[in-house]
Amino acid sequence: MKVKLRHHTLKQIYGNNIPAVKDGHVIKVQAETYWYNDPYTLEYMRKDLKEKLLK
């Protein structure tokens, strides 16, 4: 059985009904980067999110 993976944005899933989406307060990240849960990846994610939140 083949499974097709689809990448959807919050806007595609929820429309513009979420206040954060309405106000443009959405942080985009690469799903592949945030998939793992090892110490190196967690450190990268921490730094990446900090940078994105402080913009």
N, CA, C and O atoms as a Tripos MOL2 file, in Angstrom:
@<TRIPOS>MOLECULE
protein
  220   219    55     0     0
PROTEIN
NO_CHARGES

@<TRIPOS>ATOM
      1 N           0.8390   -1.1700    0.0000 N.3       1 MET1
      2 CA          0.0000    0.0000    0.0000 C.3       1 MET1
      3 C           0.8910    1.2420    0.0000 C.2       1 MET1
      4 O           1.8140    1.3480    0.8070 O.2       1 MET1
      5 N           0.6160    2.1620   -0.8910 N.am      2 LYS2
      6 CA          1.3710    3.4100   -0.9520 C.3       2 LYS2
      7 C           0.6000    4.5050   -0.2280 C.2       2 LYS2
      8 O          -0.6190    4.6260   -0.3450 O.2       2 LYS2
      9 N           1.3460    5.2860    0.5130 N.am      3 VAL3
     10 CA          0.7490    6.4070    1.2250 C.3       3 VAL3
     11 C           1.3460    7.6860    0.6660 C.2       3 VAL3
     12 O           2.5660    7.8310    0.5910 O.2       3 VAL3
     13 N           0.4990    8.5950    0.2830 N.am      4 LYS4
     14 CA          0.9830    9.8730   -0.2200 C.3       4 LYS4
     15 C           1.0610   10.8570    0.9410 C.2       4 LYS4
     16 O           0.0920   11.0660    1.6720 O.2       4 LYS4
     17 N           2.2300   11.4500    1.0890 N.am      5 LEU5
     18 CA          2.3920   12.4660    2.1140 C.3       5 LEU5
     19 C           2.0300   13.8150    1.5150 C.2       5 LEU5
     20 O           2.4450   14.1480    0.4050 O.2       5 LEU5
     21 N           1.2750   14.5610    2.2400 N.am      6 ARG6
     22 CA          0.8800   15.8820    1.7730 C.3       6 ARG6
     23 C           1.3150   16.9140    2.8000 C.2       6 ARG6
     24 O           1.1450   16.7320    4.0050 O.2       6 ARG6
     25 N           1.8660   17.9720    2.3030 N.am      7 HIS7
     26 CA          2.2760   19.0640    3.1680 C.3       7 HIS7
     27 C           1.2030   20.1440    3.0910 C.2       7 HIS7
     28 O           0.9530   20.7140    2.0290 O.2       7 HIS7
     29 N           0.5870   20.4100    4.2070 N.am      8 HIS8
     30 CA         -0.4520   21.4270    4.2610 C.3       8 HIS8
     31 C          -0.0060   22.5580    5.1800 C.2       8 HIS8
     32 O           0.6990   22.3350    6.1640 O.2       8 HIS8
     33 N          -0.4160   23.7430    4.8510 N.am      9 THR9
     34 CA         -0.1540   24.8710    5.7250 C.3       9 THR9
     35 C          -1.3280   25.0200    6.6860 C.2       9 THR9
     36 O          -2.4110   24.4860    6.4430 O.2       9 THR9
     37 N          -1.1080   25.7440    7.7720 N.am     10 LEU10
     38 CA         -2.2070   25.9950    8.7020 C.3      10 LEU10
     39 C          -3.3740   26.6730    8.0000 C.2      10 LEU10
     40 O          -4.5380   26.3990    8.2940 O.2      10 LEU10
     41 N          -3.0490   27.5560    7.0730 N.am     11 LYS11
     42 CA         -4.1000   28.2670    6.3460 C.3      11 LYS11
     43 C          -4.9410   27.2940    5.5280 C.2      11 LYS11
     44 O          -6.1610   27.4410    5.4530 O.2      11 LYS11
     45 N          -4.2960   26.2980    4.9130 N.am     12 GLN12
     46 CA         -5.0320   25.3110    4.1250 C.3      12 GLN12
     47 C          -5.9050   24.4390    5.0190 C.2      12 GLN12
     48 O          -7.0060   24.0570    4.6250 O.2      12 GLN12
     49 N          -5.4250   24.1220    6.2160 N.am     13 ILE13
     50 CA         -6.1670   23.2340    7.1110 C.3      13 ILE13
     51 C          -7.2910   23.9780    7.8220 C.2      13 ILE13
     52 O          -8.4320   23.5160    7.8460 O.2      13 ILE13
     53 N          -6.9680   25.1240    8.3970 N.am     14 TYR14
     54 CA         -7.9200   25.8330    9.2440 C.3      14 TYR14
     55 C          -8.5060   27.0890    8.6130 C.2      14 TYR14
     56 O          -9.3970   27.7120    9.1910 O.2      14 TYR14
     57 N          -8.0280   27.4610    7.4560 N.am     15 GLY15
     58 CA         -8.4740   28.7150    6.8680 C.3      15 GLY15
     59 C          -7.8830   29.8800    7.6450 C.2      15 GLY15
     60 O          -6.7860   29.7770    8.1940 O.2      15 GLY15
     61 N          -8.6000   30.9690    7.6890 N.am     16 ASN16
     62 CA         -8.1220   32.1410    8.4190 C.3      16 ASN16
     63 C          -8.8440   32.3060    9.7460 C.2      16 ASN16
     64 O          -8.9160   33.4200   10.2660 O.2      16 ASN16
     65 N          -9.3770   31.2380   10.3020 N.am     17 ASN17
     66 CA        -10.1860   31.3350   11.5120 C.3      17 ASN17
     67 C          -9.3790   31.3900   12.8000 C.2      17 ASN17
     68 O          -9.9270   31.7460   13.8430 O.2      17 ASN17
     69 N          -8.1130   31.0550   12.7630 N.am     18 ILE18
     70 CA         -7.2790   31.0950   13.9600 C.3      18 ILE18
     71 C          -6.7220   32.5110   14.0860 C.2      18 ILE18
     72 O          -6.1860   33.0490   13.1170 O.2      18 ILE18
     73 N          -6.8390   33.1250   15.2670 N.am     19 PRO19
     74 CA         -6.3450   34.4960   15.4350 C.3      19 PRO19
     75 C          -4.8880   34.6820   15.0070 C.2      19 PRO19
     76 O          -4.5510   35.6990   14.4010 O.2      19 PRO19
     77 N          -4.0370   33.7330   15.3080 N.am     20 ALA20
     78 CA         -2.6200   33.8610   14.9280 C.3      20 ALA20
     79 C          -2.4620   33.9260   13.4140 C.2      20 ALA20
     80 O          -1.6340   34.6840   12.9090 O.2      20 ALA20
     81 N          -3.2430   33.1440   12.6930 N.am     21 VAL21
     82 CA         -3.1720   33.1610   11.2290 C.3      21 VAL21
     83 C          -3.7390   34.4770   10.7080 C.2      21 VAL21
     84 O          -3.1800   35.0780    9.7910 O.2      21 VAL21
     85 N          -4.8420   34.9220   11.2890 N.am     22 LYS22
     86 CA         -5.4480   36.1950   10.8850 C.3      22 LYS22
     87 C          -4.4590   37.3450   11.0340 C.2      22 LYS22
     88 O          -4.3800   38.2280   10.1800 O.2      22 LYS22
     89 N          -3.7070   37.3170   12.1330 N.am     23 ASP23
     90 CA         -2.7770   38.4060   12.4400 C.3      23 ASP23
     91 C          -1.3930   38.2040   11.8470 C.2      23 ASP23
     92 O          -0.5140   39.0440   12.0400 O.2      23 ASP23
     93 N          -1.1800   37.1060   11.1300 N.am     24 GLY24
     94 CA          0.1150   36.8560   10.4980 C.3      24 GLY24
     95 C           1.1960   36.4210   11.4690 C.2      24 GLY24
     96 O           2.3830   36.6030   11.1960 O.2      24 GLY24
     97 N           0.8020   35.8450   12.6030 N.am     25 HIS25
     98 CA          1.7660   35.4050   13.6100 C.3      25 HIS25
     99 C           2.0100   33.9040   13.4940 C.2      25 HIS25
    100 O           1.7390   33.1530   14.4310 O.2      25 HIS25
    101 N           2.5130   33.4770   12.3660 N.am     26 VAL26
    102 CA          2.7810   32.0660   12.1090 C.3      26 VAL26
    103 C           4.2600   31.9210   11.7920 C.2      26 VAL26
    104 O           4.8080   32.6610   10.9750 O.2      26 VAL26
    105 N           4.8970   30.9610   12.4450 N.am     27 ILE27
    106 CA          6.3140   30.6910   12.2030 C.3      27 ILE27
    107 C           6.4010   29.4590   11.3180 C.2      27 ILE27
    108 O           5.8750   28.4000   11.6600 O.2      27 ILE27
    109 N           7.0600   29.6020   10.1900 N.am     28 LYS28
    110 CA          7.2180   28.4760    9.2680 C.3      28 LYS28
    111 C           8.5460   27.7880    9.5420 C.2      28 LYS28
    112 O           9.5810   28.4390    9.6870 O.2      28 LYS28
    113 N           8.5030   26.4650    9.6110 N.am     29 VAL29
    114 CA          9.7070   25.6600    9.8130 C.3      29 VAL29
    115 C           9.6810   24.4930    8.8390 C.2      29 VAL29
    116 O           8.6290   24.1340    8.3090 O.2      29 VAL29
    117 N          10.8380   23.9110    8.6100 N.am     30 GLN30
    118 CA         10.9380   22.7270    7.7630 C.3      30 GLN30
    119 C          10.5630   21.5020    8.5970 C.2      30 GLN30
    120 O          11.2270   21.2070    9.5910 O.2      30 GLN30
    121 N           9.5270   20.7970    8.2100 N.am     31 ALA31
    122 CA          9.0610   19.6390    8.9690 C.3      31 ALA31
    123 C          10.1520   18.5830    9.1070 C.2      31 ALA31
    124 O          10.2660   17.9360   10.1480 O.2      31 ALA31
    125 N          10.9470   18.4110    8.0640 N.am     32 GLU32
    126 CA         11.9990   17.3950    8.0990 C.3      32 GLU32
    127 C          13.0290   17.7030    9.1850 C.2      32 GLU32
    128 O          13.5790   16.7880    9.7980 O.2      32 GLU32
    129 N          13.2880   18.9770    9.4190 N.am     33 THR33
    130 CA         14.2630   19.3850   10.4260 C.3      33 THR33
    131 C          13.7370   19.1230   11.8270 C.2      33 THR33
    132 O          14.5110   18.8000   12.7280 O.2      33 THR33
    133 N          12.4500   19.2560   12.0200 N.am     34 TYR34
    134 CA         11.8450   19.1330   13.3450 C.3      34 TYR34
    135 C          11.3080   17.7300   13.6270 C.2      34 TYR34
    136 O          10.5600   17.5300   14.5840 O.2      34 TYR34
    137 N          11.6780   16.7880   12.8170 N.am     35 TRP35
    138 CA         11.1720   15.4220   12.9420 C.3      35 TRP35
    139 C          11.8670   14.6470   14.0570 C.2      35 TRP35
    140 O          11.2230   13.8680   14.7600 O.2      35 TRP35
    141 N          13.1640   14.8500   14.2270 N.am     36 TYR36
    142 CA         13.9500   14.0520   15.1620 C.3      36 TYR36
    143 C          13.9330   14.6460   16.5590 C.2      36 TYR36
    144 O          13.5740   15.8090   16.7460 O.2      36 TYR36
    145 N          14.3260   13.8330   17.5460 N.am     37 ASN37
    146 CA         14.2530   14.2430   18.9370 C.3      37 ASN37
    147 C          15.5520   13.9280   19.6780 C.2      37 ASN37
    148 O          15.5260   13.6040   20.8660 O.2      37 ASN37
    149 N          16.6700   14.0220   18.9930 N.am     38 ASP38
    150 CA         17.9540   13.7600   19.6370 C.3      38 ASP38
    151 C          18.5180   15.0810   20.1720 C.2      38 ASP38
    152 O          18.0370   16.1450   19.7830 O.2      38 ASP38
    153 N          19.5190   15.0390   21.0490 N.am     39 PRO39
    154 CA         20.0490   16.2670   21.6560 C.3      39 PRO39
    155 C          20.5440   17.3010   20.6480 C.2      39 PRO39
    156 O          20.3280   18.4970   20.8480 O.2      39 PRO39
    157 N          21.1930   16.8780   19.5860 N.am     40 TYR40
    158 CA         21.7050   17.8250   18.5920 C.3      40 TYR40
    159 C          20.5620   18.5460   17.8740 C.2      40 TYR40
    160 O          20.6080   19.7580   17.6640 O.2      40 TYR40
    161 N          19.5420   17.7780   17.5030 N.am     41 THR41
    162 CA         18.4000   18.3700   16.8180 C.3      41 THR41
    163 C          17.6310   19.2980   17.7450 C.2      41 THR41
    164 O          17.1910   20.3680   17.3250 O.2      41 THR41
    165 N          17.4650   18.8980   19.0040 N.am     42 LEU42
    166 CA         16.7600   19.7510   19.9580 C.3      42 LEU42
    167 C          17.4910   21.0710   20.1640 C.2      42 LEU42
    168 O          16.8540   22.1180   20.2840 O.2      42 LEU42
    169 N          18.8070   21.0350   20.2050 N.am     43 GLU43
    170 CA         19.5850   22.2640   20.3440 C.3      43 GLU43
    171 C          19.4090   23.1470   19.1060 C.2      43 GLU43
    172 O          19.2600   24.3630   19.2230 O.2      43 GLU43
    173 N          19.4260   22.5360   17.9330 N.am     44 TYR44
    174 CA         19.2040   23.2920   16.6970 C.3      44 TYR44
    175 C          17.8110   23.9250   16.7020 C.2      44 TYR44
    176 O          17.6550   25.0990   16.3670 O.2      44 TYR44
    177 N          16.8000   23.1390   17.0840 N.am     45 MET45
    178 CA         15.4310   23.6470   17.0980 C.3      45 MET45
    179 C          15.2960   24.8070   18.0800 C.2      45 MET45
    180 O          14.6290   25.7980   17.7820 O.2      45 MET45
    181 N          15.9190   24.6890   19.2380 N.am     46 ARG46
    182 CA         15.8640   25.7480   20.2390 C.3      46 ARG46
    183 C          16.4220   27.0480   19.6760 C.2      46 ARG46
    184 O          15.8050   28.1060   19.8020 O.2      46 ARG46
    185 N          17.5890   26.9600   19.0560 N.am     47 LYS47
    186 CA         18.2190   28.1480   18.4790 C.3      47 LYS47
    187 C          17.3900   28.7040   17.3200 C.2      47 LYS47
    188 O          17.2140   29.9170   17.2000 O.2      47 LYS47
    189 N          16.8890   27.8220   16.4780 N.am     48 ASP48
    190 CA         16.1060   28.2410   15.3200 C.3      48 ASP48
    191 C          14.8160   28.9380   15.7510 C.2      48 ASP48
    192 O          14.4720   29.9950   15.2220 O.2      48 ASP48
    193 N          14.1050   28.3470   16.7110 N.am     49 LEU49
    194 CA         12.8620   28.9570   17.1760 C.3      49 LEU49
    195 C          13.1210   30.2770   17.8900 C.2      49 LEU49
    196 O          12.3600   31.2310   17.7310 O.2      49 LEU49
    197 N          14.1880   30.3340   18.6720 N.am     50 LYS50
    198 CA         14.5290   31.5840   19.3560 C.3      50 LYS50
    199 C          14.7570   32.6920   18.3340 C.2      50 LYS50
    200 O          14.2510   33.8040   18.4860 O.2      50 LYS50
    201 N          15.5180   32.3780   17.2980 N.am     51 GLU51
    202 CA         15.7950   33.3570   16.2400 C.3      51 GLU51
    203 C          14.5050   33.8150   15.5610 C.2      51 GLU51
    204 O          14.3080   35.0060   15.3230 O.2      51 GLU51
    205 N          13.6300   32.8590   15.2530 N.am     52 LYS52
    206 CA         12.3820   33.1870   14.5630 C.3      52 LYS52
    207 C          11.4370   33.9890   15.4650 C.2      52 LYS52
    208 O          10.7540   34.8960   14.9910 O.2      52 LYS52
    209 N          11.3940   33.6630   16.7530 N.am     53 LEU53
    210 CA         10.5070   34.3730   17.6770 C.3      53 LEU53
    211 C          10.9680   35.7970   17.9450 C.2      53 LEU53
    212 O          10.1460   36.6830   18.1800 O.2      53 LEU53
    213 N          12.2690   36.0210   17.9110 N.am     54 LEU54
    214 CA         12.7990   37.3500   18.1990 C.3      54 LEU54
    215 C          12.7580   38.2920   17.0000 C.2      54 LEU54
    216 O          13.0560   39.4780   17.1400 O.2      54 LEU54
    217 N          12.3990   37.7870   15.8350 N.am     55 LYS55
    218 CA         12.2980   38.6420   14.6310 C.3      55 LYS55
    219 C          11.1130   39.5700   14.7380 C.2      55 LYS55
    220 O          10.8650   40.3620   13.8290 O.2      55 LYS55
@<TRIPOS>BOND
     1     1     2 1
     2     2     3 1
     3     3     4 2
     4     3     5 am
     5     5     6 1
     6     6     7 1
     7     7     8 2
     8     7     9 am
     9     9    10 1
    10    10    11 1
    11    11    12 2
    12    11    13 am
    13    13    14 1
    14    14    15 1
    15    15    16 2
    16    15    17 am
    17    17    18 1
    18    18    19 1
    19    19    20 2
    20    19    21 am
    21    21    22 1
    22    22    23 1
    23    23    24 2
    24    23    25 am
    25    25    26 1
    26    26    27 1
    27    27    28 2
    28    27    29 am
    29    29    30 1
    30    30    31 1
    31    31    32 2
    32    31    33 am
    33    33    34 1
    34    34    35 1
    35    35    36 2
    36    35    37 am
    37    37    38 1
    38    38    39 1
    39    39    40 2
    40    39    41 am
    41    41    42 1
    42    42    43 1
    43    43    44 2
    44    43    45 am
    45    45    46 1
    46    46    47 1
    47    47    48 2
    48    47    49 am
    49    49    50 1
    50    50    51 1
    51    51    52 2
    52    51    53 am
    53    53    54 1
    54    54    55 1
    55    55    56 2
    56    55    57 am
    57    57    58 1
    58    58    59 1
    59    59    60 2
    60    59    61 am
    61    61    62 1
    62    62    63 1
    63    63    64 2
    64    63    65 am
    65    65    66 1
    66    66    67 1
    67    67    68 2
    68    67    69 am
    69    69    70 1
    70    70    71 1
    71    71    72 2
    72    71    73 am
    73    73    74 1
    74    74    75 1
    75    75    76 2
    76    75    77 am
    77    77    78 1
    78    78    79 1
    79    79    80 2
    80    79    81 am
    81    81    82 1
    82    82    83 1
    83    83    84 2
    84    83    85 am
    85    85    86 1
    86    86    87 1
    87    87    88 2
    88    87    89 am
    89    89    90 1
    90    90    91 1
    91    91    92 2
    92    91    93 am
    93    93    94 1
    94    94    95 1
    95    95    96 2
    96    95    97 am
    97    97    98 1
    98    98    99 1
    99    99   100 2
   100    99   101 am
   101   101   102 1
   102   102   103 1
   103   103   104 2
   104   103   105 am
   105   105   106 1
   106   106   107 1
   107   107   108 2
   108   107   109 am
   109   109   110 1
   110   110   111 1
   111   111   112 2
   112   111   113 am
   113   113   114 1
   114   114   115 1
   115   115   116 2
   116   115   117 am
   117   117   118 1
   118   118   119 1
   119   119   120 2
   120   119   121 am
   121   121   122 1
   122   122   123 1
   123   123   124 2
   124   123   125 am
   125   125   126 1
   126   126   127 1
   127   127   128 2
   128   127   129 am
   129   129   130 1
   130   130   131 1
   131   131   132 2
   132   131   133 am
   133   133   134 1
   134   134   135 1
   135   135   136 2
   136   135   137 am
   137   137   138 1
   138   138   139 1
   139   139   140 2
   140   139   141 am
   141   141   142 1
   142   142   143 1
   143   143   144 2
   144   143   145 am
   145   145   146 1
   146   146   147 1
   147   147   148 2
   148   147   149 am
   149   149   150 1
   150   150   151 1
   151   151   152 2
   152   151   153 am
   153   153   154 1
   154   154   155 1
   155   155   156 2
   156   155   157 am
   157   157   158 1
   158   158   159 1
   159   159   160 2
   160   159   161 am
   161   161   162 1
   162   162   163 1
   163   163   164 2
   164   163   165 am
   165   165   166 1
   166   166   167 1
   167   167   168 2
   168   167   169 am
   169   169   170 1
   170   170   171 1
   171   171   172 2
   172   171   173 am
   173   173   174 1
   174   174   175 1
   175   175   176 2
   176   175   177 am
   177   177   178 1
   178   178   179 1
   179   179   180 2
   180   179   181 am
   181   181   182 1
   182   182   183 1
   183   183   184 2
   184   183   185 am
   185   185   186 1
   186   186   187 1
   187   187   188 2
   188   187   189 am
   189   189   190 1
   190   190   191 1
   191   191   192 2
   192   191   193 am
   193   193   194 1
   194   194   195 1
   195   195   196 2
   196   195   197 am
   197   197   198 1
   198   198   199 1
   199   199   200 2
   200   199   201 am
   201   201   202 1
   202   202   203 1
   203   203   204 2
   204   203   205 am
   205   205   206 1
   206   206   207 1
   207   207   208 2
   208   207   209 am
   209   209   210 1
   210   210   211 1
   211   211   212 2
   212   211   213 am
   213   213   214 1
   214   214   215 1
   215   215   216 2
   216   215   217 am
   217   217   218 1
   218   218   219 1
   219   219   220 2
@<TRIPOS>SUBSTRUCTURE
     1 MET1         2 RESIDUE 1 A MET
     2 LYS2         6 RESIDUE 1 A LYS
     3 VAL3        10 RESIDUE 1 A VAL
     4 LYS4        14 RESIDUE 1 A LYS
     5 LEU5        18 RESIDUE 1 A LEU
     6 ARG6        22 RESIDUE 1 A ARG
     7 HIS7        26 RESIDUE 1 A HIS
     8 HIS8        30 RESIDUE 1 A HIS
     9 THR9        34 RESIDUE 1 A THR
    10 LEU10       38 RESIDUE 1 A LEU
    11 LYS11       42 RESIDUE 1 A LYS
    12 GLN12       46 RESIDUE 1 A GLN
    13 ILE13       50 RESIDUE 1 A ILE
    14 TYR14       54 RESIDUE 1 A TYR
    15 GLY15       58 RESIDUE 1 A GLY
    16 ASN16       62 RESIDUE 1 A ASN
    17 ASN17       66 RESIDUE 1 A ASN
    18 ILE18       70 RESIDUE 1 A ILE
    19 PRO19       74 RESIDUE 1 A PRO
    20 ALA20       78 RESIDUE 1 A ALA
    21 VAL21       82 RESIDUE 1 A VAL
    22 LYS22       86 RESIDUE 1 A LYS
    23 ASP23       90 RESIDUE 1 A ASP
    24 GLY24       94 RESIDUE 1 A GLY
    25 HIS25       98 RESIDUE 1 A HIS
    26 VAL26      102 RESIDUE 1 A VAL
    27 ILE27      106 RESIDUE 1 A ILE
    28 LYS28      110 RESIDUE 1 A LYS
    29 VAL29      114 RESIDUE 1 A VAL
    30 GLN30      118 RESIDUE 1 A GLN
    31 ALA31      122 RESIDUE 1 A ALA
    32 GLU32      126 RESIDUE 1 A GLU
    33 THR33      130 RESIDUE 1 A THR
    34 TYR34      134 RESIDUE 1 A TYR
    35 TRP35      138 RESIDUE 1 A TRP
    36 TYR36      142 RESIDUE 1 A TYR
    37 ASN37      146 RESIDUE 1 A ASN
    38 ASP38      150 RESIDUE 1 A ASP
    39 PRO39      154 RESIDUE 1 A PRO
    40 TYR40      158 RESIDUE 1 A TYR
    41 THR41      162 RESIDUE 1 A THR
    42 LEU42      166 RESIDUE 1 A LEU
    43 GLU43      170 RESIDUE 1 A GLU
    44 TYR44      174 RESIDUE 1 A TYR
    45 MET45      178 RESIDUE 1 A MET
    46 ARG46      182 RESIDUE 1 A ARG
    47 LYS47      186 RESIDUE 1 A LYS
    48 ASP48      190 RESIDUE 1 A ASP
    49 LEU49      194 RESIDUE 1 A LEU
    50 LYS50      198 RESIDUE 1 A LYS
    51 GLU51      202 RESIDUE 1 A GLU
    52 LYS52      206 RESIDUE 1 A LYS
    53 LEU53      210 RESIDUE 1 A LEU
    54 LEU54      214 RESIDUE 1 A LEU
    55 LYS55      218 RESIDUE 1 A LYS
